[in-house]
């Protein structure tokens, strides 16, 4: 998006001009005094400097003003002017949702880490992630733009511990609690800049013929850039209307609710002027954009909300951009954003004008369209003729992706809105079936396009949403699945005790649902968690319970794997007799299944146990058998590792010649395949 677009602060930009959209780059108007004061404040000596100490943290410049005052545009202009002095780059984050709720620190920190190309651990708390942000910014001399902060508690955790960084924050009021912050408070634009903004939108002729009325119109708009942009767009769409016409109609509009602040009334009147002049269909589409997740929409979102065609929706959205009601990026398939200053006005108007049933129906259509797009996005990676591709073949062309790259690009660009859509759908609580389908489709699309590991932070949040719905709707099977997925991610990031708690909760849910897969998986995972914690007795007990269930179900592959897990924990505990019996059972199971590589690995582990038990000659025989099976499997690394183990055993038995022979065999095996010569040991079968 362009830096000077109409945003949450109502920036001053050329919008709704009579030139074609995008014909000229947006320009910044006025605020010269404020810019000078802000730049001077950067050099202002803080308490640390006066005390002779180097500042321990980044300076914070605060731009305060009511919505629509242009605070974000001023912040954008300031960071543009300062960019050359901060080669570490610019990071942006918005700290308030369109619904008015503060964004949690965890989400903001992840957004900043994404821009820094750092992956935070899935499930990490806000404190841990904000610490990662500070570590990543150390020594970078970067700029941070934190837009629309609610309070100091949102900003303080994100401040870099580096005096060379600079933070520019915008807020409606002061950020009490951050030392050394002096707000630059914005009012309306000065009269000359306000009239210039109108002139740039509608041309000079209508301003020149009645300059005093133009100044009066600017006063009626309170000098607020967002209001001026909308009124300018309204006039640009009506070449025969005069500035006096706009002023008269603006004055005749009511102020709205009595509890609305006086300073916010000009923006509300300008918005109503534009909204009430729209055709009924367009006005309804505009109101329904209050439902757009994260305030971000595209043509599909608007089409689904309004029940119209995609092309008609895009034309209407472009008209809204010209009227200053939306801002858009310059992509081939653009996304449109509702300015933060207009979001509450849209929401209030929607609730006052449209019936609850119609609003819920529009929300359901939007979610259903999103599910179909996600299914199509995932299916784009499948080969031609696959069941998934056949299923989407009947969808309209606008819902299909021509190739996997286009699907991946769509998913990447829409990711913030898709995640917000999932959160809002679950929070709504009235469309849980659609919410579950949406989350499921999003999980699958992220996994196939980004990979499970790269998408893990997003997946953690999505599994949490599934858990919330399952608990609300009393769905034990879904609850068990969500708990297992969350526990797996906890275990993968070292939070083993948290994982153990969730695995045991998943076991209870699986038993309640009579889901044998979930209960077996949970028991095995509980055993794995205890093994990770070093409690091998409990690990063996839980693996034994899981094995008993598998034996009753005749699941031979799972039986063999669990025998191997039992063999491993008994080995760690020094119970070599039990370990050897289980590894032999695992080897026999794999042999019956015809899994030659797994059979070879199980034999190699049995040989390891025999060696630990002080039975080197038995270990030699078993190890040689494992070498033969590894050769049949074509597993060169395993063959080489086993040859090295044979060499070590022969050395301990006092036969250096045989040891050299087997080391030479290992070297030749690796060199023939061009593999590394460093083989530590055979990994225990997972």
N, C-alpha and C positions, 0 to 999 in steps of 0.2 A: 504494500500500500504506500501511497505517497505520504511524505512526512507531514504535509500541511492539510491533510484531509479533515473534513468536519468530524470531530471525534467527541469524546466524552466531555471535553471542556468547551465545545462549540468553537473550534478554531476559525480564524478569519482566513478564508480562502475564496478563490473565484469559483463559485458554484452556480449552476443554472444560467450561465451566460448564453448569449445568443450565438457564440461560436460552437462548433461541434465539440462534444465531450472529448477531453484529452488533447484538444488542439494546442493548448499552451500549458506549461507547468504551473501549478498553483503558486501564488505569491503570498508573502507574509505582510500584513498591514499593521502599522503603528507599533506601539509598545516600546518605542525607543528608550524612554525613560526607565522602564522596568528592566529592559535588557542591560542597560548601563549599570543599574543598581545591582543586578544579579552578578554581573562580571566583577564589579567592585567587591562584592561580598566574598568572592572566591579568595581574594587577597587579604580579606579582613583578618586581623590577628585574633586567634581563638585563645581560650584560657591556657591551653598547653603552651602555645607560643609565647604568651606573656610571661609564663613561669619559666621559660627557658628550656622547655622540653619539646621533643618532636611529637606531633600529634599521633596518637595511637590508632585512630580510626579515620575512615574517609570523612570528608566534609559533606554536609547535607545542605542543599539549597532547596528551600520550600517555596512553591508557588501556590498560593491559596486563593480561591475564588469560587463563587457559586457555579453550579452547572450552566454551561452555555457561555461562560465568560472568556473562553479561549485559553484556559490555563494549560491544557495539553498542547495546544498549538505553540504557545510561548515556550513550553518546555522542549518541544521538538526543535524549535528554532535555536534555542540556547545550546542544546547538545550538538546541533549541526555546526554552530560557530566554534564549539570547543573540540570538535572531533580531531582536528590536527594535533592538538596538545595531548590527546589520549590515544596513543596507538594500540592500546589493548582492546579497542573495539567498544561497541555500544550494546548493552543488554537492556531489553524492555520487559516489563511485566505489568499487568493490570491487577490491582489489588481489591477490586470490587466487582462482583458479578452483576450482570444486567438487572437481576432481581433486587439488587441492593444489599445482598449478603456479602460480608467480608470473605475474601478468598483465604482459605487456610494456608499457613506458612508452608506446609508440606507441598501443596500444589504449586505455590509460587516458586519455591526452591527447585522443584523438579523442572519447571519451565526455564529457569535460569540455567540449570545444569544442562538441559537440552541445547541451549544456545552456546554453551561452553563445550559441547560435545563430550560431556562427562555423564556416565550412567550411574544414577544413585541406586543403592540396593533396594529391591522390591520390599515393600512393607516397612521401610525405614520411617522413623518419626521425624517431625519437623526439625527438632534440634539437631539430629544427626545430619539431615540434608542441608540445613543452613550452614553447618560447620563445613561440609563439603564445598559449598558455594564459596565460603571465605577462603578455604584452602586453594581452590582453583583460581581465585582472583589475586592471590598473593603475588606481588611483583608485576602485575599486568598493566597497571596504569590505565584502568578501564573506566568507562562511563556507565552508570546505571540510571535508567529512567523508570521510576516506580510511580505509576499513574493511579490516581484516584484512591489514595490511602485513606482508610477510615480512622486509624489511630496510630500512635507510636509503636504499639506492640506488633503491628504488621511490618514496620520498617526496620526496627532495631535489630532483629535477628539476622537481617540480610546485609547489614553494613559491613563492608570489607575491613579487615584489620590492616589496612594499608593507606597511609596518608596520601599516596599518589593517585588513588582512585577518587572519583567524585560521584556523589549520588544527587540526582535531581528528582525531587518528589513533588507530586501535586496532590492537593487535598482541598476539602471545602473549608477547613478550619486549621488551627495550629496543631502541631504534633507535640503536645506537652509530654515531656519525658526524655526527649533527645536533647542533650546539652548543646548549646551554641547554635541553635537553629533560629534564624530570624526570618519570618515569612515575608515574602513579597506578595502583598495583597492586591488582587486585581479588582477593578471596577469595570465600567463600560469603556469602550473605545472612545477616544477623543472625537469631537465632531468631524474634524477633517478626515480622519482615517475611516470613520463610519460611512461618511458620504462617498469616499473613494471606493469603499467596498461595494456599496450600492451601484456606483457608476460602472465598476468593472463587471457587474453582473448584468446590467440592463442597457449599458451604453450611456454616453454622455448627454445625448440630446434631451432625454426626459429629465435629467438632472439640471441641465443648463437653463431650460425654460422655466424652472421653478425651484431655484436653489434653496430658498427658505423652507419650502415644504419638505424638501429632502432632509434638511436638518431636523425639522419637526418629526419626520418619520423615524429618523435615527433615534431621537429622544423617546418616541413611543416604543421603540425596540429596546430601550434601556441601554443602548450602546452595546448590547450583547452580540458578539459575532454570530452565534448560532441563529439568533432571531433574525438578524440582518440577512444572513445567507438564505433563509427560508423565504423571507419577504422578497428578496431579490429574485429568487427562483420563481415565485408567484408572478412577479411583474414581467420577468423574461418570457414566461409562457403566455402572456397577454400583451402583445405589442401595442394594442389600442388603449390599454389602461394607463392612467397617469399616476404619478407619485401621490397626488392628492387623493385619488381613488383608494389606493392602498392605505393611506393614513386614515381616511374616513372609516373604511371597513374595519381596520384594526381597532379604532377607538370604540366602535359599536359592539365589539365582542365582550362578553362578560369576563370578569376576573377569575371566575371559577370558585372552588371551595373557599370558605372564609379562613380556613387554617393554612391556606397556601401562603408562603412568605411573599411579602410585597416585591422583593427583588426577583422572584421567580415568575411573576405574572406576565411580563413582556414576552418571555419565551413561550409560555403556555398560550398566550393570545396569538402569537405568530404561528405556532403549530396548528391551532384551531383554524386560523385563516386558510392555511394550505389544505388541511384535511377536509374541511367543509366544502372546498371548491372542487374536490376530486369527484369523478363519477362514482356512483355507489359501489360498483365492483372493485375499482381501484382502492377506494377508501376501506373496503372490507379487507382486501389483501394487506393494506398497510397496518390495520389494527391487528390482524392475525400474526404479523411479524413479531409481535410481543411474545409469541410462543417459540420463536426460533432459539434453539439451544445456544447459550453463550452469546446471544445477540447476533449470531452469524447465520446467514442464509445463502442459498444459491437458487437457481431457477427451479430445481427439483423441489426444494423445500417450499418455496412459494406456491408452486404448482399443486403440491399435495395439500397444503393448508387450505387453498382456495378452491380446489377441485377444478382447475383450469388446465389448459395445455402448457407444456414447458416453454414453448416459444412465446406465448402470450404473457406468461409470468415473467420471462426475462425482459420483454419490452416494458412491462409495468415497472419492474425494478430499476431499469435504466432511467425511466421517467422520474422515479423517486430520487435518484442520484442528482438529476438536474434540478430538482426542487429543493435540494439540501436536506432531504429526509433520511438519506442513506449515504454511505461512502462505499466505494468498491475498489478492488485491486485491478491491475491491468492484465490479468491472466486471460487466456483464450476462453476458459470457462470461469468467469469471475465469481468471486464470493462478495457478498454484500454484508455490511455491518451496520447495525442500528446504533447511532450515537448514544453514548451513555446518558447524555442529558435528556434525550427523548424517550428512553426506555420506560421510565415510570409514567410518563404522559400517555404513551401507547397502551401500557398495561391498564391504567385506570380507565381509559376510553373504551378498551375492549370489554372490560367487566361491566361498564355502564351501558354499553350499546348492544352487545351480542348476548344471546341466551346461553346459559351454562352447557346445555346439551349440544349446541352448535360448536361451542369452543372445544368440548371434549371430542366431538366427531372430527374436527379439524386436527386436533392433536393425534388422534388415532390414525388418520390418513397419513400424517407426516411420519409417524413411527413405522407404519407398514411400508411406505416408500423407502425409508432408510434401510429396513430389513432386506428388501428386494435388491437394493443397490449393493449392500454388503454381500449378499449371496452371489450376485453377479460378479462382484470384485474377486471373491474367492474362486469362483468357477473359472475365471479367466486364466488361472494357472493350470487348469486341468487339460489333458490332451483332447484333441478333437474326437468326437464320438463317445466320450465318457458320459456316464449318467448325469453328472453335474452339468456338463455342457448341453446335454439334451434338454434338461429341465429348464434352463434359461433361454433356450432357443425360441420359445414362444413368447418371451417378453418383448415389449416394444423396443425399437432400436435405441431409443434414448436411455434405456435402462441397461444396455449391454456395453461392454468395453471391447474395443477392437483387438487389443492384445494385452499381455500381462503388464507391460510397462505403463500403459495408460491407467490400468487399474491400480497399480502401486502408487503412481503419482496422485491419483484421486484420493487414495487412502491417506497418503502422507499430508496432503493439503487440508483434508477434512478432519484429520485426527482430533484436534481440540474440540471441534463441534460435535463429533461423534461421541467422544467421551462425555462431554457435557449432556448430550442427548440421553445417554444411558443413565447418568446420575439423576437427571430430571424425571425420566420415566419411572425410575424406581421410587423416587421421593413422592411422586404424584399418588401412587398407591391405588389408583382406580383402573389402571390398564396393565396389571401385572403379567397377564399372558403375553401381551405384546412386548412388555419390558423384558421378559425372559427370553423371548425370541431375538430381540435386538441385542442383548448382551451375548447370547450364544453366537450369533452371526458375527459380531464384532470380535469376539475372542478368536474365532476360526480365521477370520480375515487377517488379523494382526499376526497370528502365528504363522500363516502360510507366506505372507509377504515380508514380514520383518524377522521371522524366526522366533522360537519360543524364548530363547535366552535374551535377545535384544528387547523383546516386547514384555519381559517379565514384570517391570514396574507397572505398566498399564494393566497387565493381566491380573496382578494382585488386587488392584482396585476393582476390577470387573468381577472377580470371584467374590469379593466382599459384597458387591451388589447382589449377586445371586444368593448369597447367604442371607442377606436382609430380606429378600422376597420369600425365600424358603421358610424362614422363621415366622414371617408375618402371615403366610398362608398355610403354615403347618404342613410342609412338604418334606418329610424326613429323607426321602431318596435324594432330592436336590440338595438338602442340607448336608448330607453325608458327602456328596460329590464336591460341593464347595469347600467344605472343611478339609477334605483330602488335598485339593488343589492348593489351598492356602498353606496347609502344613508343609507340602512339598517345597513351596517357595521359601517358607521360613527355614526349613532344614537346609536348603541350598545356600542361604546367606548366614548360616552359623547360629541361628536362633533355635537351637535344638530343643530346649525346654519348652519354648512356645509351640514348636512343632509337635512335641509329645502331647501337650495338652489338647491340641486340635485333633490329633490322630485318635485319641481316646474318645473325644466328643463325636468324631465321625463314626467310630465303632458303635457307640450308643445309638446314633441316628440310623446306621445301617441295620442294626438289629431290629429297631422299631419298624423300619420299612421292609424287613425280611429280605434284604438285598444281600445275597451271598457274596457277590463280587465285592461290594463295598466292605462287608465285614472281614472277608479274607484279606483284602488289600490293607485295611486299617490295622489288623493284627500284625501283618508282616511289617508294616511301617512302624508300629509301636516297637517291635523288636529291633528294627534298624535304628530307631532313636536311642533306645537303651544301649545298643552296641556302640553308637557314637559317643555316648556319655561314659563308656567304660564299664557299664553294669552288665557283664556278660551272662550272669546267671539269669537275670530277668529277660535279657535278649533271647537266650536259648528257650526260656519258658514260652515267650510269645511266638517265636518262630515255630515251636512245637505245636502250639494251638492252631496257627495258620496251616501247618502241614496236615494236622488231623482233619481239618475241614476240606483241604484239597484232596486228601485220600478218599474221603467219602464221595467226592464229586467226580473222581477219575480224571482230574486235570493233570496229565502226566508231565507236561512241560513245567508247570508251576511246582509240582512235587519235586522234580529234579533240582529246580532252582532253590527251593527251600531246604532241601538236603544240603546243598552247597553252603547256604547261609548258616545252617546249624554247624556244619563242619568248620566254618570260619570262626564263629564265636567260641566254639569249644577249643579251637587251636589257640586263640588269644588268651583263653582262660587256663591253658596248660593241661586240659583234659584230652590227652592225645588219643586214648582209646576210643572215646566217643567221637572225636573229630575224624579219625580214620574210618570208622564205620559209616559216618554220614557222607564223607567224600566218596567212598566206594559205592554207596547207594546212589549218590548223584551221578557218578560215572556210569553205573548200570542203567539209570534212567535215561541219560542222554544217548547211550548206545541203542536202547530200544527205540528211541525217537529217530534215530538216524542222524543225530546232530554231531557230526564228527569233530568239528572244532571244540565244541563244549565238552565232549567226551575227553579229548586230549587235555584240556585245561583241568578238568576234574581229576584226572590221573596225575597230572603234575602237582596238584595240591596234595593229593594223597602221598606222593613221594616226599613232599616237603614235610608233612606231618611225621612220616617214618624217620626222616632225618632228625627232626627235633626230638623224637622219642628215643634216639640213640640206636636206631636200627639201620645203619648205613648200607648194608648189603641188600636188604629188602628195598631200601630207597633207590638203589641203583637199578634193580630190576623193574620197579614201577616206573622210574624215570625213563628208562630205555623204551618201555612200552608206550609211554606218553610221546616220546620222540617219534616213534613209528606212526602213531595216530596223527600227530601234528603234520608229518610228511604227507599222509593221505589227504589231510584237510588243506594242504598248501599254505599253511600258516608259517611263513619263514621266520617271523619274529619269535614265535613261540618255540620253534625248533632251535633257534639260536640261543634263546634263554635257557632251554632245557640242556643244551650241550654245555653251556657255561656252568649250570648246576652240577652236571655230571663231572665236569673238570674239578670243581670245588670239592666234590665228594671224594674223588680219586686222590686229590692232594691230602685230604684228611686221613685217607686210608694208607698213605705212604707210597703212592704210585705216581710220581711226577711225570713219567713218560705218557701214561694214559691221559693225565690231565692236559699235557701239551697237545695231544692228539685231538681231544675234544674242543679245546680252545681254538685250534686251527680250523676245525670244522665249523665252529660258530662264526669265525671271521670270514670264511669263504662263503657261507650262506648269506651273510649280510652284504658282502661286496658284490655278489652276483646280482642282488636285487637293488644295489645302490642305497642301502639303508644305513643308518647311523650305527656305530659300533657300541654305543652305550646302552646296554640292556641291564636294567637294575634287577628286576625279578618279575616273575609271572604275577599279574594282578589277580587277586581273588575274584572269582565269579560273582558278579553283582546279582 
